[in-house]
Amino acid sequence: MTKQRISSKVVRARSLAIYELEELISYIRTIDPELEPDQAITLTAYILDKLPEIFQENPTLLDQIKDMAANMKFKRSVHNMTNGNSNSN
């Protein structure tokens, strides 16, 4: 198994995702404050597992996600062009 270097951008993105996951767990506990921490985490995992179905059943939400992804890619391409960087990573 080869070790791959993880970019600082990926590390920051993962940190943000972990932070937001913890916020979601905290939010779940506000819905039912009697949940134990492990129960709130398990419920959050269930919600995450169901997200693709939720997106498919809500075309407006799916379109918003697609728009956000397109905007991120556009900003990346503009950044790469202005910095003379042809690397798409």
Residue pairs with C-beta under 8 A, 6 or more apart in sequence:
7 89
21 44
24 44
24 47
25 37
25 40
25 41
25 44
28 35
28 40
28 43
28 44
28 47
29 35
29 37
29 40
35 43
54 61
55 61
55 62
55 65
56 62
76 88
79 85
80 86
80 87
80 88
